[in-house]
Amino acid sequence: MVFLRPTLLRSSGHADKLSTQKYNNLRSLRTLDGKTRGQLPQNPHQLFDANSDGDQGLIDMRATEAAQQP
């Protein structure tokens, strides 16, 4: 079962703050051995956007979609 708890956000600034807080909470989770930290990048935009070197992000769904199109 999944229980959802809705949150009302009154502004885009509040939404951004809450999103960043939730992301940082996930990022700070430790693995079962308790020694290593999570593998999420420091900046959440790095997941999807190319970095300054032109390398793709860790998870870039656009790359696979472009390869499948004729």
Jmol script that loads the backbone (N, CA, C; Angstrom):
load data "model"
ATOM      1  N   MET A   1       0.839  -1.178   0.000  1.00  0.00           N
ATOM      2  CA  MET A   1       0.000   0.000   0.000  1.00  0.00           C
ATOM      3  C   MET A   1       0.883   1.239   0.000  1.00  0.00           C
ATOM      4  N   VAL A   2       0.370   2.247  -0.646  1.00  0.00           N
ATOM      5  CA  VAL A   2       1.062   3.529  -0.686  1.00  0.00           C
ATOM      6  C   VAL A   2       0.122   4.583  -0.127  1.00  0.00           C
ATOM      7  N   PHE A   3       0.598   5.346   0.827  1.00  0.00           N
ATOM      8  CA  PHE A   3      -0.180   6.426   1.404  1.00  0.00           C
ATOM      9  C   PHE A   3       0.420   7.745   0.945  1.00  0.00           C
ATOM     10  N   LEU A   4      -0.398   8.563   0.318  1.00  0.00           N
ATOM     11  CA  LEU A   4       0.058   9.854  -0.173  1.00  0.00           C
ATOM     12  C   LEU A   4      -0.428  10.952   0.759  1.00  0.00           C
ATOM     13  N   ARG A   5       0.432  11.918   0.986  1.00  0.00           N
ATOM     14  CA  ARG A   5       0.063  13.057   1.815  1.00  0.00           C
ATOM     15  C   ARG A   5       0.198  14.313   0.964  1.00  0.00           C
ATOM     16  N   PRO A   6      -0.911  14.898   0.536  1.00  0.00           N
ATOM     17  CA  PRO A   6      -0.822  16.080  -0.320  1.00  0.00           C
ATOM     18  C   PRO A   6      -0.283  17.285   0.444  1.00  0.00           C
ATOM     19  N   THR A   7       0.411  18.141  -0.280  1.00  0.00           N
ATOM     20  CA  THR A   7       0.954  19.371   0.288  1.00  0.00           C
ATOM     21  C   THR A   7       0.535  20.523  -0.609  1.00  0.00           C
ATOM     22  N   LEU A   8      -0.079  21.541  -0.027  1.00  0.00           N
ATOM     23  CA  LEU A   8      -0.478  22.715  -0.794  1.00  0.00           C
ATOM     24  C   LEU A   8       0.686  23.690  -0.848  1.00  0.00           C
ATOM     25  N   LEU A   9       1.045  24.077  -2.052  1.00  0.00           N
ATOM     26  CA  LEU A   9       2.140  25.020  -2.253  1.00  0.00           C
ATOM     27  C   LEU A   9       1.558  26.311  -2.811  1.00  0.00           C
ATOM     28  N   ARG A  10       1.828  27.407  -2.141  1.00  0.00           N
ATOM     29  CA  ARG A  10       1.205  28.673  -2.514  1.00  0.00           C
ATOM     30  C   ARG A  10       2.023  29.504  -3.492  1.00  0.00           C
ATOM     31  N   SER A  11       3.282  29.165  -3.675  1.00  0.00           N
ATOM     32  CA  SER A  11       4.106  29.934  -4.613  1.00  0.00           C
ATOM     33  C   SER A  11       5.165  29.024  -5.221  1.00  0.00           C
ATOM     34  N   SER A  12       5.723  29.460  -6.336  1.00  0.00           N
ATOM     35  CA  SER A  12       6.773  28.663  -6.968  1.00  0.00           C
ATOM     36  C   SER A  12       8.033  28.653  -6.106  1.00  0.00           C
ATOM     37  N   GLY A  13       8.263  29.720  -5.359  1.00  0.00           N
ATOM     38  CA  GLY A  13       9.414  29.754  -4.453  1.00  0.00           C
ATOM     39  C   GLY A  13       9.294  28.714  -3.350  1.00  0.00           C
ATOM     40  N   HIS A  14       8.094  28.575  -2.810  1.00  0.00           N
ATOM     41  CA  HIS A  14       7.858  27.572  -1.774  1.00  0.00           C
ATOM     42  C   HIS A  14       7.995  26.169  -2.355  1.00  0.00           C
ATOM     43  N   ALA A  15       7.512  25.979  -3.576  1.00  0.00           N
ATOM     44  CA  ALA A  15       7.638  24.673  -4.237  1.00  0.00           C
ATOM     45  C   ALA A  15       9.102  24.325  -4.462  1.00  0.00           C
ATOM     46  N   ASP A  16       9.890  25.307  -4.881  1.00  0.00           N
ATOM     47  CA  ASP A  16      11.317  25.084  -5.112  1.00  0.00           C
ATOM     48  C   ASP A  16      12.032  24.741  -3.807  1.00  0.00           C
ATOM     49  N   LYS A  17      11.699  25.453  -2.747  1.00  0.00           N
ATOM     50  CA  LYS A  17      12.324  25.203  -1.443  1.00  0.00           C
ATOM     51  C   LYS A  17      11.985  23.802  -0.939  1.00  0.00           C
ATOM     52  N   LEU A  18      10.722  23.414  -1.042  1.00  0.00           N
ATOM     53  CA  LEU A  18      10.305  22.089  -0.583  1.00  0.00           C
ATOM     54  C   LEU A  18      10.943  20.990  -1.425  1.00  0.00           C
ATOM     55  N   SER A  19      10.992  21.206  -2.731  1.00  0.00           N
ATOM     56  CA  SER A  19      11.604  20.225  -3.622  1.00  0.00           C
ATOM     57  C   SER A  19      13.081  20.031  -3.299  1.00  0.00           C
ATOM     58  N   THR A  20      13.790  21.127  -3.078  1.00  0.00           N
ATOM     59  CA  THR A  20      15.208  21.050  -2.728  1.00  0.00           C
ATOM     60  C   THR A  20      15.403  20.336  -1.402  1.00  0.00           C
ATOM     61  N   GLN A  21      14.544  20.618  -0.444  1.00  0.00           N
ATOM     62  CA  GLN A  21      14.638  19.971   0.866  1.00  0.00           C
ATOM     63  C   GLN A  21      14.417  18.461   0.741  1.00  0.00           C
ATOM     64  N   LYS A  22      13.405  18.060  -0.016  1.00  0.00           N
ATOM     65  CA  LYS A  22      13.135  16.624  -0.200  1.00  0.00           C
ATOM     66  C   LYS A  22      14.295  15.942  -0.925  1.00  0.00           C
ATOM     67  N   TYR A  23      14.843  16.619  -1.931  1.00  0.00           N
ATOM     68  CA  TYR A  23      15.972  16.064  -2.678  1.00  0.00           C
ATOM     69  C   TYR A  23      17.172  15.868  -1.752  1.00  0.00           C
ATOM     70  N   ASN A  24      17.457  16.865  -0.924  1.00  0.00           N
ATOM     71  CA  ASN A  24      18.588  16.757   0.000  1.00  0.00           C
ATOM     72  C   ASN A  24      18.361  15.663   1.039  1.00  0.00           C
ATOM     73  N   ASN A  25      17.108  15.465   1.452  1.00  0.00           N
ATOM     74  CA  ASN A  25      16.810  14.371   2.380  1.00  0.00           C
ATOM     75  C   ASN A  25      17.122  13.024   1.740  1.00  0.00           C
ATOM     76  N   LEU A  26      16.725  12.839   0.485  1.00  0.00           N
ATOM     77  CA  LEU A  26      17.036  11.589  -0.217  1.00  0.00           C
ATOM     78  C   LEU A  26      18.535  11.428  -0.409  1.00  0.00           C
ATOM     79  N   ARG A  27      19.192  12.531  -0.715  1.00  0.00           N
ATOM     80  CA  ARG A  27      20.628  12.497  -0.980  1.00  0.00           C
ATOM     81  C   ARG A  27      21.424  12.113   0.266  1.00  0.00           C
ATOM     82  N   SER A  28      20.918  12.493   1.425  1.00  0.00           N
ATOM     83  CA  SER A  28      21.661  12.241   2.658  1.00  0.00           C
ATOM     84  C   SER A  28      21.460  10.829   3.210  1.00  0.00           C
ATOM     85  N   LEU A  29      20.564  10.060   2.616  1.00  0.00           N
ATOM     86  CA  LEU A  29      20.354   8.690   3.091  1.00  0.00           C
ATOM     87  C   LEU A  29      21.628   7.873   2.946  1.00  0.00           C
ATOM     88  N   ARG A  30      21.879   7.054   3.901  1.00  0.00           N
ATOM     89  CA  ARG A  30      23.061   6.195   3.859  1.00  0.00           C
ATOM     90  C   ARG A  30      22.659   4.790   3.407  1.00  0.00           C
ATOM     91  N   THR A  31      23.618   4.067   2.887  1.00  0.00           N
ATOM     92  CA  THR A  31      23.359   2.687   2.487  1.00  0.00           C
ATOM     93  C   THR A  31      23.280   1.811   3.734  1.00  0.00           C
ATOM     94  N   LEU A  32      22.970   0.553   3.550  1.00  0.00           N
ATOM     95  CA  LEU A  32      22.803  -0.348   4.688  1.00  0.00           C
ATOM     96  C   LEU A  32      24.070  -0.494   5.525  1.00  0.00           C
ATOM     97  N   ASP A  33      25.252  -0.399   4.898  1.00  0.00           N
ATOM     98  CA  ASP A  33      26.481  -0.532   5.672  1.00  0.00           C
ATOM     99  C   ASP A  33      26.765   0.717   6.507  1.00  0.00           C
ATOM    100  N   GLY A  34      26.060   1.817   6.224  1.00  0.00           N
ATOM    101  CA  GLY A  34      26.210   3.028   7.008  1.00  0.00           C
ATOM    102  C   GLY A  34      27.476   3.813   6.722  1.00  0.00           C
ATOM    103  N   LYS A  35      28.275   3.370   5.774  1.00  0.00           N
ATOM    104  CA  LYS A  35      29.559   4.016   5.521  1.00  0.00           C
ATOM    105  C   LYS A  35      29.517   4.979   4.345  1.00  0.00           C
ATOM    106  N   THR A  36      28.791   4.620   3.315  1.00  0.00           N
ATOM    107  CA  THR A  36      28.802   5.446   2.116  1.00  0.00           C
ATOM    108  C   THR A  36      27.524   6.256   2.011  1.00  0.00           C
ATOM    109  N   ARG A  37      27.632   7.384   1.374  1.00  0.00           N
ATOM    110  CA  ARG A  37      26.473   8.244   1.179  1.00  0.00           C
ATOM    111  C   ARG A  37      25.780   7.864  -0.125  1.00  0.00           C
ATOM    112  N   GLY A  38      24.611   8.420  -0.350  1.00  0.00           N
ATOM    113  CA  GLY A  38      23.868   8.158  -1.573  1.00  0.00           C
ATOM    114  C   GLY A  38      24.636   8.603  -2.804  1.00  0.00           C
ATOM    115  N   GLN A  39      24.199   8.165  -3.947  1.00  0.00           N
ATOM    116  CA  GLN A  39      24.898   8.437  -5.191  1.00  0.00           C
ATOM    117  C   GLN A  39      24.300   9.598  -5.976  1.00  0.00           C
ATOM    118  N   LEU A  40      23.364  10.335  -5.409  1.00  0.00           N
ATOM    119  CA  LEU A  40      22.779  11.455  -6.122  1.00  0.00           C
ATOM    120  C   LEU A  40      23.759  12.618  -6.169  1.00  0.00           C
ATOM    121  N   PRO A  41      23.780  13.370  -7.259  1.00  0.00           N
ATOM    122  CA  PRO A  41      24.715  14.491  -7.369  1.00  0.00           C
ATOM    123  C   PRO A  41      24.329  15.641  -6.444  1.00  0.00           C
ATOM    124  N   GLN A  42      25.261  16.547  -6.215  1.00  0.00           N
ATOM    125  CA  GLN A  42      25.037  17.697  -5.346  1.00  0.00           C
ATOM    126  C   GLN A  42      23.918  18.587  -5.895  1.00  0.00           C
ATOM    127  N   ASN A  43      23.885  18.768  -7.198  1.00  0.00           N
ATOM    128  CA  ASN A  43      22.902  19.626  -7.845  1.00  0.00           C
ATOM    129  C   ASN A  43      21.888  18.744  -8.582  1.00  0.00           C
ATOM    130  N   PRO A  44      20.585  18.844  -8.264  1.00  0.00           N
ATOM    131  CA  PRO A  44      19.612  17.963  -8.909  1.00  0.00           C
ATOM    132  C   PRO A  44      19.512  18.153 -10.417  1.00  0.00           C
ATOM    133  N   HIS A  45      19.885  19.324 -10.935  1.00  0.00           N
ATOM    134  CA  HIS A  45      19.829  19.557 -12.381  1.00  0.00           C
ATOM    135  C   HIS A  45      20.849  18.700 -13.120  1.00  0.00           C
ATOM    136  N   GLN A  46      21.864  18.209 -12.428  1.00  0.00           N
ATOM    137  CA  GLN A  46      22.867  17.360 -13.060  1.00  0.00           C
ATOM    138  C   GLN A  46      22.296  16.011 -13.475  1.00  0.00           C
ATOM    139  N   LEU A  47      21.153  15.640 -12.942  1.00  0.00           N
ATOM    140  CA  LEU A  47      20.544  14.366 -13.312  1.00  0.00           C
ATOM    141  C   LEU A  47      20.109  14.361 -14.771  1.00  0.00           C
ATOM    142  N   PHE A  48      19.670  15.495 -15.277  1.00  0.00           N
ATOM    143  CA  PHE A  48      19.059  15.535 -16.598  1.00  0.00           C
ATOM    144  C   PHE A  48      19.792  16.405 -17.606  1.00  0.00           C
ATOM    145  N   ASP A  49      20.536  17.390 -17.150  1.00  0.00           N
ATOM    146  CA  ASP A  49      21.175  18.331 -18.062  1.00  0.00           C
ATOM    147  C   ASP A  49      22.622  17.964 -18.305  1.00  0.00           C
ATOM    148  N   ALA A  50      23.124  18.359 -19.463  1.00  0.00           N
ATOM    149  CA  ALA A  50      24.539  18.152 -19.763  1.00  0.00           C
ATOM    150  C   ALA A  50      25.369  19.076 -18.875  1.00  0.00           C
ATOM    151  N   ASN A  51      26.557  18.636 -18.512  1.00  0.00           N
ATOM    152  CA  ASN A  51      27.418  19.483 -17.692  1.00  0.00           C
ATOM    153  C   ASN A  51      28.231  20.417 -18.577  1.00  0.00           C
ATOM    154  N   SER A  52      29.101  21.215 -17.987  1.00  0.00           N
ATOM    155  CA  SER A  52      29.866  22.207 -18.748  1.00  0.00           C
ATOM    156  C   SER A  52      30.835  21.559 -19.734  1.00  0.00           C
ATOM    157  N   ASP A  53      31.207  20.294 -19.525  1.00  0.00           N
ATOM    158  CA  ASP A  53      32.101  19.592 -20.446  1.00  0.00           C
ATOM    159  C   ASP A  53      31.357  19.021 -21.648  1.00  0.00           C
ATOM    160  N   GLY A  54      30.029  19.127 -21.646  1.00  0.00           N
ATOM    161  CA  GLY A  54      29.235  18.580 -22.739  1.00  0.00           C
ATOM    162  C   GLY A  54      28.817  17.142 -22.510  1.00  0.00           C
ATOM    163  N   ASP A  55      29.234  16.548 -21.390  1.00  0.00           N
ATOM    164  CA  ASP A  55      28.820  15.180 -21.080  1.00  0.00           C
ATOM    165  C   ASP A  55      27.349  15.180 -20.690  1.00  0.00           C
ATOM    166  N   GLN A  56      26.675  14.104 -20.989  1.00  0.00           N
ATOM    167  CA  GLN A  56      25.275  13.992 -20.620  1.00  0.00           C
ATOM    168  C   GLN A  56      25.148  13.788 -19.120  1.00  0.00           C
ATOM    169  N   GLY A  57      23.948  14.083 -18.583  1.00  0.00           N
ATOM    170  CA  GLY A  57      23.685  13.879 -17.175  1.00  0.00           C
ATOM    171  C   GLY A  57      23.639  12.399 -16.841  1.00  0.00           C
ATOM    172  N   LEU A  58      23.486  12.086 -15.588  1.00  0.00           N
ATOM    173  CA  LEU A  58      23.452  10.694 -15.152  1.00  0.00           C
ATOM    174  C   LEU A  58      22.257   9.949 -15.736  1.00  0.00           C
ATOM    175  N   ILE A  59      21.114  10.617 -15.775  1.00  0.00           N
ATOM    176  CA  ILE A  59      19.901  10.007 -16.298  1.00  0.00           C
ATOM    177  C   ILE A  59      19.345  10.958 -17.347  1.00  0.00           C
ATOM    178  N   ASP A  60      19.541  10.651 -18.610  1.00  0.00           N
ATOM    179  CA  ASP A  60      19.062  11.515 -19.680  1.00  0.00           C
ATOM    180  C   ASP A  60      18.172  10.700 -20.600  1.00  0.00           C
ATOM    181  N   MET A  61      16.873  10.801 -20.381  1.00  0.00           N
ATOM    182  CA  MET A  61      15.917  10.033 -21.163  1.00  0.00           C
ATOM    183  C   MET A  61      15.869  10.513 -22.609  1.00  0.00           C
ATOM    184  N   ARG A  62      16.285  11.755 -22.859  1.00  0.00           N
ATOM    185  CA  ARG A  62      16.244  12.290 -24.216  1.00  0.00           C
ATOM    186  C   ARG A  62      17.186  11.530 -25.137  1.00  0.00           C
ATOM    187  N   ALA A  63      18.296  11.051 -24.631  1.00  0.00           N
ATOM    188  CA  ALA A  63      19.284  10.369 -25.469  1.00  0.00           C
ATOM    189  C   ALA A  63      18.700   9.086 -26.061  1.00  0.00           C
ATOM    190  N   THR A  64      17.973   8.311 -25.284  1.00  0.00           N
ATOM    191  CA  THR A  64      17.407   7.060 -25.790  1.00  0.00           C
ATOM    192  C   THR A  64      16.243   7.330 -26.725  1.00  0.00           C
ATOM    193  N   GLU A  65      15.464   8.378 -26.465  1.00  0.00           N
ATOM    194  CA  GLU A  65      14.344   8.709 -27.339  1.00  0.00           C
ATOM    195  C   GLU A  65      14.845   9.156 -28.705  1.00  0.00           C
ATOM    196  N   ALA A  66      15.903   9.942 -28.747  1.00  0.00           N
ATOM    197  CA  ALA A  66      16.442  10.441 -30.012  1.00  0.00           C
ATOM    198  C   ALA A  66      17.023   9.297 -30.841  1.00  0.00           C
ATOM    199  N   ALA A  67      17.609   8.314 -30.201  1.00  0.00           N
ATOM    200  CA  ALA A  67      18.213   7.186 -30.909  1.00  0.00           C
ATOM    201  C   ALA A  67      17.144   6.287 -31.536  1.00  0.00           C
ATOM    202  N   GLN A  68      15.951   6.240 -30.949  1.00  0.00           N
ATOM    203  CA  GLN A  68      14.902   5.366 -31.449  1.00  0.00           C
ATOM    204  C   GLN A  68      14.150   5.967 -32.626  1.00  0.00           C
ATOM    205  N   GLN A  69      14.181   7.298 -32.770  1.00  0.00           N
ATOM    206  CA  GLN A  69      13.453   7.936 -33.859  1.00  0.00           C
ATOM    207  C   GLN A  69      14.205   7.773 -35.170  1.00  0.00           C
ATOM    208  N   PRO A  70      13.473   7.558 -36.301  1.00  0.00           N
ATOM    209  CA  PRO A  70      14.137   7.365 -37.603  1.00  0.00           C
ATOM    210  C   PRO A  70      14.703   8.651 -38.155  1.00  0.00           C
TER     211      PRO A  70
END
end "model"
wireframe off; spacefill off
backbone 0.3
color backbone group
